[in-house]
């Protein structure tokens, strides 16, 4: 069976996802944290299309390939700020929520972010996890992102 294409989605479906993206872009999330979260969640979920997309978008904003590679081992890497490390911890906890300790990750995040910032991080993590599932389910081709 052929997969659903963007043209076949119910009216308003894609716009809903894009509206959330618009909110997140204006939410004041540090751009590097924004990219690190999206890249790390995409790696955890095995979403090649989103990893490609977020690597390209992060590079446009000045992120380095080395730091993106090191998101896989962020606990050992010394190139991340304490806030970035907390965001990566939170991303892992919420992406793998049944296999992690979200409370410890929340507590870690609360050392670096306000309640509003934590709420926006939760939405960002939820959003990229949704995009990962969409891209994987609908068969978006890794390496095909043109941004």
C-alpha positions in Angstrom: 0.0 0.0 0.0 1.3 3.5 -0.8 1.9 5.9 2.0 0.0 9.0 2.6 1.3 12.1 0.8 1.1 15.6 2.0 -1.7 16.3 -0.5 -3.8 13.6 1.0 -3.7 14.9 4.6 -7.0 16.1 6.1 -7.7 19.8 5.6 -6.0 21.8 8.4 -3.9 18.9 9.6 -0.5 20.2 8.4 -1.4 23.8 9.3 -1.9 22.7 12.9 1.6 21.3 13.0 3.0 24.5 11.4 1.1 26.7 13.8 2.9 24.9 16.7 6.2 25.4 14.9 5.4 29.1 14.5 4.7 29.4 18.2 8.0 27.6 19.1 10.0 29.9 16.8 8.7 32.9 18.7 8.9 31.4 22.2 12.4 32.7 22.9 14.1 29.3 23.0 17.9 29.6 22.5 18.5 28.7 18.8 21.3 26.2 19.6 19.1 24.5 22.2 16.3 24.4 19.7 18.5 22.6 17.2 20.2 20.3 19.6 16.8 19.1 21.0 15.4 18.5 17.5 18.5 16.7 16.4 18.9 14.5 19.5 15.2 13.4 19.6 15.4 12.6 15.9 18.5 10.5 16.5 16.8 8.6 19.4 13.8 8.0 17.2 15.9 6.9 14.2 14.4 9.5 11.9 16.9 10.1 9.2 14.8 12.7 7.4 14.5 14.9 10.5 18.2 14.4 11.4 19.1 15.6 7.9 16.8 18.5 8.1 17.9 19.7 11.5 21.6 19.2 10.8 21.1 21.5 7.8 19.1 24.1 9.6 21.4 24.1 12.6 24.4 24.6 10.3 22.7 27.7 8.8 22.4 29.1 12.4 26.1 28.4 13.1 26.0 25.1 14.8 28.9 22.7 14.2 28.8 19.2 12.9 31.0 18.1 15.7 28.5 19.3 18.4 25.7 17.6 16.6 27.6 14.3 16.5 28.4 14.7 20.2 24.7 14.9 21.1 24.9 11.1 21.1 27.3 11.2 24.0 26.5 14.6 25.6 27.2 13.4 29.1 30.8 12.9 28.3 31.2 15.8 25.9 32.5 19.1 27.3 31.3 21.3 24.5 27.8 21.8 25.8 26.8 24.5 28.3 25.1 23.4 31.5 21.7 24.6 30.0 22.3 22.7 26.8 23.2 19.5 28.7 20.0 19.9 30.8 17.9 20.3 27.6 19.5 17.2 26.1 18.8 15.3 29.3 15.2 16.4 29.2 14.9 15.5 25.5 16.1 12.0 26.2 13.8 11.6 29.2 10.7 12.7 27.4 11.5 11.0 24.1 12.1 7.6 25.8 9.6 8.3 28.6 8.9 4.7 29.5 12.6 3.9 29.9 13.9 7.0 31.7 13.4 9.1 34.8 11.5 12.2 33.6 11.4 13.6 37.2 15.2 13.7 37.4 15.4 15.3 34.0 12.8 17.9 35.0 14.7 18.7 38.2 17.9 19.1 36.1 16.1 21.3 33.6 14.6 23.4 36.4 18.2 24.4 37.5 18.6 26.2 34.2 15.2 27.2 32.9 12.2 29.0 34.2 8.7 27.4 34.3 7.8 29.1 31.1 11.0 27.9 29.4 10.4 24.3 30.7 6.9 24.4 29.3 8.2 25.6 25.9 10.9 22.8 26.0 8.2 20.2 26.7 6.3 21.5 23.7 9.4 21.5 21.5 10.2 17.9 22.5 6.7 16.8 21.9 6.6 18.5 18.5 9.8 17.0 17.2 8.7 13.6 18.4 5.5 14.1 16.5 7.4 15.2 13.4 9.6 12.1 13.7 6.7 9.8 13.8 5.1 11.6 10.8 8.3 11.4 8.7 8.9 7.8 9.5 5.3 6.7 9.0 4.8 8.6 5.8 8.2 7.5 4.4 10.0 10.8 4.1 13.4 10.1 2.4 16.5 10.8 4.5 18.8 13.2 2.7 16.0 14.8 0.6 15.4 17.9 2.7 16.0 21.1 0.8 15.9 24.0 3.2 
